[in-house]
Amino acid sequence: MRRVAQGKWWRGMGKHNNNVASQGEEIIQSLVNNDTECVHELQQFLERHLAADLEDLLRASNEYQHYPLVVEYAEFLDASPVLGNLLFFHPQKLFPLFDIAACEAQNVVLEAHKKREGMTVKENVHMRVSVHGSALECPETHPSIGCIRVKDVGHLLTLKGTVIRSGATKILEGECEYECTKCKHRFKVEPELDMSNSIQLPAMCPSVKTKPCTGVKFVPVEGSAVCHDYQEIKIQESMQTLGVGSVPRSIVVVLEDDLVDSTKAGDEVTVTGVLYSNWRPPFKDVRCDLELMFHANYLKKADELKASIDVSEEVVQQFEEFWQHYRDKPFEGRNTLLRNICPQVYGLSTVKLAVALTLIGGVQHVDSSGTRVRGESHLLLVGDPGTGKSQFLKYAAKLSHRSVMTTGIGSTSAGLTVTAVKDGGEWMLEAGALVLADGGLCCIDEFDSIREPDRATIHEAMEQQTISVAKAGLVTTLNTRTTVFGVTNPKGQYDPFQTLSVNTTLSAPLLSRFDIVLVLLDTKSPEWDKIVSSHILSEHTKSADLCGGNGVATIWTMAMLQSYIRYVRQNFNPVLTTEAERVISSYYQHQRRSASPNAARTTIRMLESLIRLAQAHARLMFRSEVTQSDAIAAVVCMESSMTTSAILDGMDNVLHSGFPDNPDEEYMQQEQEVLAKLSLL
């Protein structure tokens, strides 16, 4: 009897749940059919939660500008669950009502302020729904571009990807009023989104009269058309989110009004909007086809999000405590930090220092005439196979907040710079690797595999940090404020008696643009081989006792290194002291006098490189001025970069450069040697 009763109870609960669900559907359906009630509820929500934003809108001076009003979905769902549900399932129904409610709410706020002077109601206000921190951040409503299916059409979705193409801004005709030539009845027609925003006129006059009008000719009412700014961009899945063996998918995103020109090629964006199907333009003997497009409602740049995430005070305090601890032994502190850059590679202290200085970079200088001298450093690693070049390349890409990786063998000049593509009968530019890496790091593996004509296109991008384009009638200049990290193998066996240009087949003008060129030669050294092999074996066996002190437990995790690089770049602009200027100037003049083997490298660019490296070293050491020690460190780095040293006789092979037991003592010896050779003691 109890089992039967339990069964009746469960069936009763099922009926109850079905009744609740059907009641909810009825409420939603009634709201769908009742626009006035929806607008009233939306207006009340805006007055309660966005009163300050509405006041700012009323005080804005330009009446004709389009203004965004950002609504947090989590807050909206909490305030009105039914409307929040309706917004997810019928966003195209609710977005226009939101805009009407915004105007109504402005009127109410204006009345409350007794129509104060200087406050006017803005008609062009658009609601932008941000789903950050809400229930809509689940995988079902936040899918990757490759996982979009037909079931998602018409729902509120959020997509994340990289902008690979940015179209031209156009003017789109919105709703327009038409008049019947027979009965003079006026009616409004809106463009159909799924028919490429074309206006479809009715087959017969829609007037509601006792005797229906049979008119079929309509004329537009003059001055009744409402126009919008319109732009199409293309976003592609981020490589980090792809599965094994997947090809990145892309989708066209439509931007309107205030969202137009809010992003450019290369930006990581998060877009919230509505997925819809669009009929492709018909061609003769070609089947009509549907394509999925995305109508954006809200757009947020991920790069801005990363840049706006300030390093917390606790983390800054950790940095200060670290350097306070090593106040008397600064070079030991520096080496502790450098050991944690690419920790899987043993030693190579010179390469790790070069990578750190390249990522941190110097200070950009703009003179009174507006001429800009770049602050970004460029690094080239030339080495035999198996010397860890690609390991450093990948680790540097992880450390940088924005990076693009490419390989020379498959890169053309268009792929590196910019491509002109034809889309819908008009030409537009699609960004290449150097433009996508603007403000970040561009890693190029197998640098020597780039064809000679294509290699020449990198010259302007590396020094002037711009790319001038004249393709298909499009003449423009694009920014490439990027750090180039190149890796290459020598041509055959490296010959130390030949110049670097002969050994690498890279031209002298290109080599002079690299601040640091390090040569890693795999020479035979039994002691070094023994140390490295034991280190690699200990890595594989997860031994706690790592060789050579490389396993020092520190605060320098990957996240901390990223925060440190971002913090010193933003907060330190080191200024050269007199002592540092003296060392750099003397070293440059000394190199010019004895530059026969390195004529390709010893140009005026070398002086700028020394200044950039000294500034980067000051930032690395958590200082706001370039001292003599920073200038000496830059000189030592440059000496390692030269294949034949000019002043330091004992420069070993860069590949065998380990971390010394007492780095501060070694620095003092190097300082004495450099100053003596430059006659500055």
C-alpha distance (Angstrom), angle and dihedral (degrees) to the residues before:
residue distance angle dihedral
M1 . . .
R2 3.80 . .
R3 3.85 90.9 .
V4 3.83 91.1 51.8
A5 3.80 90.5 48.3
Q6 3.79 90.3 50.1
G7 3.81 90.0 51.1
K8 3.82 91.1 51.2
W9 3.82 89.3 48.5
W10 3.83 92.7 53.2
R11 3.81 91.4 46.8
G12 3.79 88.9 49.3
M13 3.84 90.2 51.5
G14 3.81 89.8 49.2
K15 3.82 90.1 52.6
H16 3.81 89.9 47.2
N17 3.84 92.3 51.4
N18 3.79 91.0 47.2
N19 3.81 89.8 51.1
V20 3.83 90.9 50.5
A21 3.80 91.4 48.1
S22 3.80 92.8 47.8
Q23 3.82 90.4 47.7
G24 3.83 89.5 51.6
E25 3.80 90.8 49.9
E26 3.81 90.0 49.3
I27 3.83 91.1 51.8
I28 3.82 91.3 49.2
Q29 3.80 91.3 46.5
S30 3.81 91.1 50.0
L31 3.81 89.9 51.2
V32 3.81 90.7 48.2
N33 3.80 89.0 55.3
N34 3.82 95.1 42.0
D35 3.82 111.6 65.5
T36 3.82 95.1 171.6
E37 3.81 93.6 58.8
C38 3.84 91.1 47.4
V39 3.81 92.7 50.9
H40 3.82 91.0 48.3
E41 3.83 92.9 52.6
L42 3.82 92.6 44.8
Q43 3.81 90.2 49.3
Q44 3.81 91.5 52.5
F45 3.83 90.6 49.7
L46 3.81 91.6 51.8
E47 3.81 92.7 48.0
R48 3.81 91.4 50.9
H49 3.82 100.9 42.2
L50 3.82 107.7 22.3
A51 3.82 103.3 36.5
A52 3.84 93.3 124.5
D53 3.83 92.1 50.5
L54 3.81 90.4 49.2
E55 3.82 90.4 52.8
D56 3.82 90.3 51.2
L57 3.81 88.9 51.0
L58 3.80 91.6 52.1
R59 3.82 91.1 51.0
A60 3.84 93.8 49.8
S61 3.80 111.8 113.7
N62 3.84 103.7 -143.6
E63 3.80 111.0 75.3
Y64 3.81 95.8 -174.1
Q65 3.80 99.0 49.8
H66 3.83 119.8 104.5
Y67 3.82 112.2 -115.3
P68 3.82 128.0 -163.0
L69 3.81 121.5 -139.5
V70 3.81 109.7 -164.2
V71 3.82 117.3 -145.6
E72 3.81 119.6 -168.5
Y73 3.81 107.5 -133.3
A74 3.83 93.0 -149.6
E75 3.82 90.3 56.5
F76 3.81 92.3 44.1
L77 3.82 93.2 49.8
D78 3.80 90.7 49.4
A79 3.83 92.4 50.1
S80 3.81 96.2 44.0
P81 3.84 116.1 13.1
V82 3.82 93.7 179.0
L83 3.82 94.3 52.0
G84 3.82 89.9 42.1
N85 3.80 88.5 55.9
L86 3.81 90.0 46.5
L87 3.83 90.5 50.5
F88 3.80 90.8 57.0
F89 3.82 97.3 45.9
H90 3.85 99.8 33.9
P91 3.84 106.8 24.4
Q92 3.82 94.5 150.0
K93 3.81 88.3 57.6
L94 3.81 94.7 49.2
F95 3.84 102.9 40.7
P96 3.86 95.2 70.3
L97 3.83 90.0 45.4
F98 3.82 89.3 52.4
D99 3.82 89.6 55.9
I100 3.83 91.1 50.4
A101 3.82 90.5 47.6
A102 3.83 90.0 51.7
C103 3.83 90.5 57.8
E104 3.82 91.5 46.7
A105 3.80 91.5 48.7
Q106 3.82 90.3 50.5
N107 3.82 89.6 55.0
V108 3.83 91.0 52.0
V109 3.84 92.5 49.1
L110 3.81 90.1 46.5
E111 3.82 90.6 53.0
A112 3.80 89.8 49.7
H113 3.82 89.1 54.7
K114 3.85 88.8 48.6
K115 3.82 92.2 -117.8
R116 3.78 93.7 -64.5
E117 3.79 115.3 -156.4
G118 3.80 115.3 -92.7
M119 3.81 94.3 27.1
T120 3.83 115.9 111.0
V121 3.79 132.8 169.4
K122 3.81 112.5 -108.2
E123 3.80 114.7 -141.9
N124 3.82 97.4 -167.6
V125 3.80 99.9 68.5
H126 3.81 119.7 138.7
M127 3.78 126.8 -166.3
R128 3.80 113.5 -129.2
V129 3.81 115.0 -162.9
S130 3.82 115.8 -148.0
V131 3.82 113.4 -163.9
H132 3.83 94.2 -172.8
G133 3.80 110.3 135.7
S134 3.82 94.2 6.6
A135 3.81 136.1 111.6
L136 3.81 89.3 -94.4
E137 3.81 91.0 75.2
C138 3.81 90.6 82.5
P139 3.87 118.6 113.2
E140 3.83 92.5 -104.4
T141 3.82 93.5 61.5
H142 3.82 95.5 27.3
P143 3.83 101.5 50.2
S144 3.78 127.1 162.9
I145 3.80 113.9 -106.1
G146 3.81 91.8 -107.0
C147 3.84 91.7 56.1
I148 3.84 96.8 57.0
R149 3.82 112.6 123.4
V150 3.82 138.2 177.0
K151 3.83 91.7 -94.4
D152 3.83 88.4 67.4
V153 3.83 94.1 60.1
G154 3.81 112.3 118.3
H155 3.82 95.1 13.4
L156 3.80 129.5 111.9
L157 3.82 106.9 -100.0
T158 3.80 136.9 171.9
L159 3.81 120.3 -143.1
K160 3.78 129.7 -171.5
G161 3.82 126.5 -158.4
T162 3.80 150.3 112.8
V163 3.81 121.3 -75.3
I164 3.81 106.2 -121.2
R165 3.80 98.7 168.8
S166 3.78 133.2 27.8
G167 3.82 116.8 -166.5
A168 3.78 128.9 -151.0
T169 3.81 120.4 -85.0
K170 3.80 112.1 -103.2
I171 3.80 136.1 -178.1
L172 3.79 114.9 -113.1
E173 3.79 122.3 -161.7
G174 3.78 109.6 -128.2
E175 3.80 126.2 -173.5
C176 3.79 116.3 -14.4
E177 3.82 132.8 -171.9
Y178 3.81 118.6 -125.4
E179 3.79 131.5 -167.6
C180 3.81 126.9 -146.9
T181 3.83 109.5 -125.2
K182 3.83 91.2 -146.4
C183 3.82 106.6 47.3
K184 3.85 99.4 12.9
H185 3.82 90.8 -125.6
R186 3.82 113.0 159.0
F187 3.79 124.3 -146.5
K188 3.82 137.2 166.3
V189 3.80 123.3 -118.1
E190 3.81 124.0 -165.0
P191 3.83 124.5 -157.1
E192 3.80 115.3 -102.7
L193 3.80 111.7 -118.6
D194 3.81 95.1 -153.1
M195 3.83 92.4 51.9
S196 3.83 95.4 60.5
N197 3.84 90.5 -88.5
S198 3.81 92.8 -64.8
I199 3.81 119.6 153.4
Q200 3.82 112.5 -118.3
L201 3.83 112.6 -158.7
P202 3.83 118.3 -148.1
A203 3.79 118.9 -101.0
M204 3.82 90.9 -125.3
C205 3.81 136.6 19.2
P206 3.85 108.2 -78.8
S207 3.85 95.1 -148.4
V208 3.83 115.0 137.6
K209 3.79 106.9 -137.4
T210 3.80 137.2 136.6
K211 3.76 89.4 -105.9
P212 3.82 108.1 41.3
C213 3.81 117.8 -129.1
T214 3.79 114.2 -123.8
G215 3.83 95.3 -162.2
V216 3.81 116.1 140.9
K217 3.83 100.1 177.7
F218 3.81 119.8 86.9
V219 3.80 132.0 177.6
P220 3.82 126.3 -161.0
V221 3.80 116.3 -109.5
E222 3.79 109.0 -118.4
G223 3.82 114.5 -108.1
S224 3.81 94.5 9.0
A225 3.83 98.1 105.1
V226 3.80 117.1 107.1
C227 3.83 113.7 -152.2
H228 3.80 129.5 -159.7
D229 3.79 135.4 -164.8
Y230 3.79 108.8 -109.6
Q231 3.80 133.6 -168.0
E232 3.79 135.9 167.7
I233 3.79 122.0 -148.6
K234 3.79 129.9 177.8
I235 3.79 121.3 -136.0
Q236 3.79 126.9 -166.8
E237 3.79 131.6 -159.3
S238 3.79 115.5 -93.0
M239 3.80 113.7 -108.7
Q240 3.83 91.2 -128.4
T241 3.83 92.2 64.6
L242 3.82 97.0 49.9
G243 3.77 123.0 109.7
V244 3.80 125.7 -131.7
G245 3.81 112.3 -58.9
S246 3.82 93.8 -1.5
V247 3.79 123.6 144.6
P248 3.83 115.0 -137.5
R249 3.83 112.3 -107.5
S250 3.79 126.0 -149.2
I251 3.82 137.5 -157.2
V252 3.80 135.3 -165.8
V253 3.82 114.4 -113.5
V254 3.82 121.5 -159.5
L255 3.83 116.9 -144.2
E256 3.80 123.1 -167.0
D257 3.82 138.2 -173.4
D258 3.84 113.1 -23.4
L259 3.84 93.3 10.0
V260 3.82 92.5 63.2
D261 3.84 114.0 110.4
S262 3.80 91.1 4.9
T263 3.80 91.7 123.9
K264 3.79 139.5 31.7
A265 3.80 137.6 -158.5
G266 3.79 112.9 -64.7
D267 3.81 97.5 29.8
E268 3.80 120.7 128.3
V269 3.81 105.3 -132.0
T270 3.79 139.9 -177.6
V271 3.82 112.0 -150.2
T272 3.81 127.3 -168.5
G273 3.79 117.7 -165.1
V274 3.80 148.7 100.7
L275 3.80 126.4 -56.8
Y276 3.80 114.1 -137.8
S277 3.80 138.6 168.8
N278 3.78 120.3 -117.0
W279 3.81 128.2 -162.6
R280 3.77 110.5 -125.3
P281 3.85 115.6 -128.4
P282 3.84 109.0 -86.3
F283 3.81 119.8 -112.4
K284 3.77 128.9 -169.3
D285 3.83 114.1 -85.4
V286 3.82 90.4 0.4
R287 3.79 122.7 114.9
C288 3.81 115.2 -114.5
D289 3.76 108.9 -110.7
L290 3.81 138.9 -167.5
E291 3.78 122.8 -133.6
L292 3.79 127.7 -168.8
M293 3.81 115.9 -118.8
F294 3.78 133.1 176.3
H295 3.80 123.7 -130.1
A296 3.82 106.1 -153.5
N297 3.79 122.3 -138.8
Y298 3.82 99.7 168.7
L299 3.82 131.5 16.8
K300 3.79 129.3 -169.8
K301 3.80 126.9 -178.9
A302 3.80 113.5 -130.6
D303 3.83 90.0 -154.9
E304 3.81 89.5 58.6
L305 3.78 88.1 47.7
K306 3.83 90.8 53.8
A307 3.78 92.8 44.4
S308 3.80 92.0 47.7
I309 3.81 92.1 52.2
D310 3.78 97.4 95.7
V311 3.76 118.5 -153.7
S312 3.80 104.8 -100.7
E313 3.80 121.7 -112.2
E314 3.82 91.0 -116.3
V315 3.81 90.9 57.5
V316 3.83 91.9 46.7
Q317 3.79 88.3 50.4
Q318 3.82 89.1 53.4
F319 3.83 89.5 52.9
E320 3.82 91.2 50.0
E321 3.82 92.5 47.1
F322 3.81 90.4 49.4
W323 3.82 93.1 54.1
Q324 3.81 90.9 40.8
H325 3.82 88.1 56.3
Y326 3.83 90.4 52.1
R327 3.82 94.3 40.1
D328 3.83 93.0 122.3
K329 3.84 94.5 37.5
P330 3.83 105.3 39.2
F331 3.81 96.2 160.6
E332 3.79 91.3 53.8
G333 3.82 87.8 53.9
R334 3.81 90.2 48.8
N335 3.82 91.6 51.4
T336 3.82 91.2 48.0
L337 3.80 87.8 57.3
L338 3.83 93.4 44.1
R339 3.82 92.9 51.0
N340 3.80 88.4 66.1
I341 3.81 93.7 56.1
C342 3.81 105.4 98.4
P343 3.85 91.7 -14.3
Q344 3.82 93.2 -175.6
V345 3.84 88.8 71.5
Y346 3.80 113.0 75.4
G347 3.82 119.2 -131.7
L348 3.84 116.0 -29.3
S349 3.82 89.6 138.0
T350 3.83 91.8 167.3
V351 3.82 92.7 54.8
K352 3.81 92.5 45.8
L353 3.81 90.3 50.6
A354 3.83 90.1 48.9
V355 3.84 91.7 50.2
A356 3.83 91.4 48.9
L357 3.83 92.9 48.7
T358 3.82 91.4 46.7
L359 3.83 93.4 51.0
I360 3.81 93.2 46.1
G361 3.83 94.9 43.7
G362 3.78 131.0 -176.4
V363 3.79 132.8 -82.0
Q364 3.80 119.2 -75.3
H365 3.80 112.9 -122.6
V366 3.83 123.9 -151.1
D367 3.81 117.0 -176.3
S368 3.82 128.2 -152.2
S369 3.82 92.8 -88.8
G370 3.81 91.4 56.1
T371 3.82 94.9 -107.6
R372 3.79 109.2 148.4
V373 3.80 125.3 -145.8
R374 3.78 110.4 -160.8
G375 3.78 122.0 -114.3
E376 3.84 95.7 -163.1
S377 3.80 117.8 98.3
H378 3.83 124.4 -145.2
L379 3.80 124.5 -143.7
L380 3.82 130.7 -160.4
L381 3.81 123.2 -170.8
V382 3.81 115.4 -161.2
G383 3.78 113.7 -174.5
D384 3.76 151.3 137.8
P385 3.82 119.5 -90.7
G386 3.80 115.3 -77.4
T387 3.80 97.6 26.2
G388 3.85 95.1 119.2
K389 3.82 98.8 -103.8
S390 3.81 96.6 137.3
Q391 3.83 90.8 45.3
F392 3.80 89.5 60.7
L393 3.79 90.6 44.6
K394 3.82 93.6 55.5
Y395 3.81 93.8 42.6
A396 3.81 91.5 51.2
A397 3.82 89.4 50.9
K398 3.84 89.3 54.6
L399 3.81 92.8 48.3
S400 3.81 93.7 52.0
H401 3.84 117.1 82.4
R402 3.82 89.9 -137.9
S403 3.81 122.4 26.6
V404 3.79 140.3 158.8
M405 3.81 122.8 -161.9
T406 3.79 124.1 -157.0
T407 3.80 139.0 160.2
G408 3.78 123.5 -126.9
I409 3.80 97.0 -134.9
G410 3.81 93.2 64.1
S411 3.81 98.9 34.7
T412 3.79 123.3 102.2
S413 3.79 126.8 -174.5
A414 3.83 89.2 -99.6
G415 3.82 91.5 50.4
L416 3.79 91.8 50.2
T417 3.81 97.4 42.4
V418 3.81 119.8 16.2
T419 3.82 137.6 -43.6
A420 3.80 128.6 -145.4
V421 3.82 109.8 -139.2
K422 3.79 130.3 -179.8
D423 3.77 115.4 -128.9
G424 3.80 124.6 172.5
G425 3.80 94.3 -13.8
E426 3.81 96.8 -49.9
W427 3.78 135.2 87.0
M428 3.78 123.7 -116.3
L429 3.79 136.4 170.7
E430 3.80 123.7 -108.1
A431 3.80 116.7 -160.8
G432 3.80 122.2 -117.1
A433 3.81 130.3 -151.6
L434 3.84 98.2 -76.9
V435 3.82 93.1 48.5
L436 3.81 92.4 45.4
A437 3.82 89.0 52.8
D438 3.84 93.3 53.3
G439 3.81 107.0 144.2
G440 3.80 92.3 12.3
L441 3.81 142.3 55.6
C442 3.82 129.4 -55.8
C443 3.82 112.3 -160.1
I444 3.81 115.9 -162.4
D445 3.81 116.8 -172.8
E446 3.84 120.6 -162.4
F447 3.80 89.4 20.4
D448 3.82 93.2 178.6
S449 3.84 90.9 59.3
I450 3.81 92.1 71.1
R451 3.80 108.3 105.3
E452 3.81 116.0 -107.1
P453 3.87 96.4 -113.7
D454 3.83 90.2 48.0
R455 3.81 91.8 47.8
A456 3.81 90.8 60.5
T457 3.83 90.4 63.8
I458 3.82 89.8 65.7
H459 3.83 93.0 62.0
E460 3.80 96.4 79.5
A461 3.82 92.9 39.4
M462 3.82 92.0 55.0
E463 3.81 101.0 45.6
Q464 3.83 108.4 23.4
Q465 3.83 90.8 29.8
T466 3.81 92.5 -138.0
I467 3.80 135.3 96.0
S468 3.80 118.7 -142.3
V469 3.80 112.1 -150.9
A470 3.81 130.2 -167.1
K471 3.80 106.5 170.3
A472 3.81 131.5 141.5
G473 3.81 92.4 -12.8
L474 3.82 92.7 -49.8
V475 3.82 110.7 121.6
T476 3.79 114.0 -179.9
T477 3.81 146.1 127.8
L478 3.81 122.3 -122.0
N479 3.82 128.1 -163.4
T480 3.81 119.6 -115.6
R481 3.82 101.6 176.4
T482 3.77 90.3 163.1
T483 3.79 138.8 134.8
V484 3.82 111.9 -122.8
F485 3.81 116.9 -145.9
G486 3.80 109.5 -173.6
V487 3.80 129.8 -175.2
T488 3.80 125.5 -166.9
N489 3.80 142.8 163.1
P490 3.82 120.0 -125.5
K491 3.79 118.0 -106.5
G492 3.80 101.4 -97.1
Q493 3.81 117.5 -46.5
Y494 3.81 111.4 -1.1
D495 3.81 110.6 -111.9
P496 3.83 110.6 -154.3
F497 3.82 91.1 -163.7
Q498 3.83 92.1 61.2
T499 3.81 126.5 73.5
L500 3.78 121.5 -97.0
S501 3.81 90.1 -111.5
V502 3.83 91.3 60.2
N503 3.82 93.5 44.9
T504 3.81 95.4 50.3
T505 3.85 102.4 29.6
L506 3.83 87.0 -130.2
S507 3.80 115.6 135.3
A508 3.81 121.8 -112.2
P509 3.86 94.5 -115.4
L510 3.81 90.3 55.5
L511 3.82 94.3 46.2
S512 3.81 91.5 50.7
R513 3.83 89.2 59.5
F514 3.82 92.6 62.3
D515 3.81 113.0 87.9
I516 3.80 93.1 -156.8
V517 3.83 127.3 24.5
L518 3.81 111.8 -177.7
V519 3.81 121.9 -168.9
L520 3.83 115.6 -151.9
L521 3.81 109.8 -164.3
D522 3.80 119.2 -172.8
T523 3.79 97.0 -138.4
K524 3.82 120.5 169.9
S525 3.80 113.4 -97.1
P526 3.85 117.0 157.5
E527 3.81 93.7 -163.0
W528 3.81 93.2 51.0
D529 3.82 92.1 45.1
K530 3.81 90.2 53.1
I531 3.84 93.5 50.1
V532 3.82 94.1 46.0
S533 3.81 94.7 45.9
S534 3.84 91.8 51.2
H535 3.84 89.7 48.4
I536 3.83 92.6 51.5
L537 3.81 91.8 46.6
S538 3.81 91.3 49.5
E539 3.82 88.7 51.3
H540 3.80 90.1 53.6
T541 3.79 94.8 46.2
K542 3.84 91.1 46.0
S543 3.78 89.6 -125.4
A544 3.78 114.4 179.9
D545 3.80 91.6 -146.0
L546 3.80 101.4 74.8
C547 3.79 118.2 -170.6
G548 3.76 123.7 -105.8
G549 3.82 95.3 12.7
N550 3.78 92.1 -75.1
G551 3.78 91.7 135.8
V552 3.80 97.4 66.7
A553 3.80 108.3 153.4
T554 3.80 106.3 -124.2
I555 3.78 141.0 151.9
W556 3.81 90.3 -106.1
T557 3.79 103.9 110.5
M558 3.82 121.7 154.1
A559 3.84 91.6 -94.1
M560 3.82 91.9 49.0
L561 3.81 92.0 49.9
Q562 3.83 90.0 50.9
S563 3.82 90.4 49.6
Y564 3.82 91.8 46.6
I565 3.82 93.8 51.1
R566 3.81 91.3 47.1
Y567 3.81 92.6 46.9
V568 3.83 97.7 49.0
R569 3.83 91.5 45.2
Q570 3.81 91.4 53.3
N571 3.80 101.3 38.7
F572 3.82 107.3 34.2
N573 3.82 125.3 65.8
P574 3.82 101.0 169.9
V575 3.81 119.5 -149.7
L576 3.83 122.0 -148.1
T577 3.80 115.9 -111.1
T578 3.84 122.6 -146.5
E579 3.83 92.8 -105.5
A580 3.82 91.9 52.2
E581 3.83 91.7 48.0
R582 3.80 90.0 51.4
V583 3.83 93.5 52.7
I584 3.82 94.5 45.3
S585 3.81 93.7 46.5
S586 3.81 93.7 47.6
Y587 3.81 92.9 47.6
Y588 3.81 92.3 49.6
Q589 3.81 92.3 50.6
H590 3.83 90.3 46.9
Q591 3.82 90.3 52.5
R592 3.80 92.1 49.1
R593 3.80 90.4 54.1
S594 3.82 94.4 50.5
A595 3.81 103.0 31.1
S596 3.80 104.7 118.8
P597 3.87 96.9 118.5
N598 3.83 93.7 40.8
A599 3.79 103.0 38.7
A600 3.83 89.8 133.6
R601 3.80 90.9 59.5
T602 3.81 103.1 36.3
T603 3.79 102.5 82.1
I604 3.80 133.6 118.9
R605 3.81 85.4 -84.5
M606 3.79 87.8 69.6
L607 3.81 90.2 62.7
E608 3.82 90.5 52.5
S609 3.81 89.2 47.0
L610 3.83 90.8 53.9
I611 3.83 90.6 51.6
R612 3.83 91.7 48.6
L613 3.83 92.5 48.1
A614 3.82 92.1 47.9
Q615 3.84 90.6 50.2
A616 3.82 91.1 47.3
H617 3.82 90.7 50.2
A618 3.82 90.3 51.1
R619 3.81 89.0 52.5
L620 3.80 90.4 47.4
M621 3.82 88.7 53.2
F622 3.85 90.5 50.6
R623 3.82 94.3 -112.4
S624 3.80 134.3 134.1
E625 3.82 96.1 -150.6
V626 3.81 132.2 55.7
T627 3.81 107.9 -120.8
Q628 3.80 129.2 -169.6
S629 3.83 90.4 -95.3
D630 3.83 90.1 59.0
A631 3.81 90.6 50.6
I632 3.83 90.8 49.1
A633 3.86 90.0 49.5
A634 3.83 89.4 51.1
V635 3.83 90.1 50.2
V636 3.83 91.7 49.5
C637 3.82 89.6 49.3
M638 3.81 90.3 49.6
E639 3.81 90.4 48.1
S640 3.81 89.3 55.0
S641 3.79 87.3 49.4
M642 3.82 92.8 55.4
T643 3.80 113.8 80.3
T644 3.80 90.6 -141.3
S645 3.80 115.2 36.3
A646 3.78 117.7 -130.4
I647 3.80 100.9 -162.0
L648 3.83 110.4 4.7
D649 3.80 109.0 71.5
G650 3.77 100.2 -176.7
M651 3.84 98.5 57.5
D652 3.81 104.9 141.5
N653 3.78 127.5 -156.0
V654 3.82 107.8 -63.5
L655 3.81 90.0 -131.7
H656 3.81 90.5 62.4
S657 3.82 95.8 46.9
G658 3.78 107.0 124.8
F659 3.79 131.0 177.7
P660 3.85 110.6 -85.8
D661 3.81 121.0 -128.2
N662 3.80 92.0 -124.9
P663 3.83 108.2 27.2
D664 3.82 95.4 173.7
E665 3.81 92.2 57.7
E666 3.80 90.7 47.7
Y667 3.82 89.7 50.7
M668 3.82 90.9 53.0
Q669 3.82 90.1 53.2
Q670 3.83 91.6 48.2
E671 3.81 90.6 47.6
Q672 3.80 92.3 52.9
E673 3.81 91.6 46.7
V674 3.84 94.2 48.2
L675 3.81 94.5 45.8
A676 3.82 91.2 46.9
K677 3.82 92.9 51.1
L678 3.83 91.0 47.0
S679 3.85 91.0 47.2
L680 3.81 91.8 -121.8
L681 3.84 99.9 124.6
